[in-house]
Amino acid sequence: MRIGLLIIAIICLQLTGPQPLLAADNYTYYGTEDNAPILPRAIQNIEISGLKKTQPRTVLRELPFSVGDTWQESDKATGERRLRNTGLFAEAIITPPDRDGLVHIWVRDRWSLFVLPEASRSDIGKTSAGIAATEHNMWGLNHNVRLATREETGKNFTGVKGTSFSGSYLWRRINDGPLSLSFSGNTGQRVFDTFQNGQLYSQYREQNVSWATQLSMAHGPVPGEGWGSLLGFSSSLSSFTLMSGPPSTTVIAKHRNAIQAGVTYQLIDDNITWLTGTSFNYTWDIAHRGLGSNLNVYRQTSSFSSHIPILDTGSTFDFRISGGGATGSVAQDGLFDIGDGRGLRGYLPGELQGTYYVYSNLEGRIPIKPGSNFQLVGFTDVGQIWNLGRRALDKSVIVGVGAGARLTLRWLVNGTFRTDASYGLATSNWRFYFGTSQAF
């Protein structure tokens, strides 16, 4: 009987075949840990190292994850990009959660106090010199404080014709939320130039007191990523005293109160020495007697910019399209002026003034070697501005072409220094510009 049962058991095993291995015996070998897929893991803790001045909450509020979340493969790239975009860190590295669910973040603070001498010289109109001190990381919370003074001088910086003082404060992310609030003010005297057909016409001494406030709201996950909106109010009281030249009927004492509203979009990856991504903004500014102004002026401005990588070395093709218009009782000091180092290069302030404008900037930015802090730049700026229907400089189109260089100090907030040389085809003159950060 027992022999019969044994024979039956052997026959059953032969018919069913070998049994599969248990799940615990199945495994896949990966050559390196980087090749292995990241399995969903709960984040148990977040550890931050490398902070010198910045508060931990300033880091945590920018992250796409928090304790208790399940780690996503995109969290590393998104988190590092957002931390770089604050401008506070020379480096930001995030490691996925380990076996204990610990996410480690390593950052390196940049120096945030920036004291910069400022000067401008023009062969038409005024020259000026001053100094500005900016703290980009007040309280370690990425708040911004700026104090500046400027002296308006005669030709080649001789004589003092006016002194002004200005200050501003930007409170980023109130209570770590989507709202930010800014205040600014200015008082003192400055030289105000009037121009006709791009030539100096007269000079005034302007006495001015002004202030402004603006509330902005991020509609994306963090400020500066996705859509945003803004609402502001400004007030300015100005009087003018003729210093030289004939009087101008468009220079009037004014009390200008205005409201501002706008919408923004931004998706930028700030790689410290180069940018990729796009940004857009549209702003509407209304000054009206109903707000206490002695004139009615309606202004609209808009711009779109894009930074497109063309090589893996950090080279980019960058372009911007800008436009604006003003209607109503537009006084001389309310004209748009697009001739400068951040507008249409190759021209001086005063040469391109008007009530309607459109222009485009095209740039190629090429590092001298991959990962270099030094870039060479070639650019072409094309546009036009109209005043009372008349084109600037009696040209159908205004063009500036030139080249420049950018040097970025990674350890310094806003540490990109810019120099450009541009030739204005409409005036056959070279203009030279020095400043900080990219032109756009």
Disulfide bonds with the S-S distance in Angstrom:
none
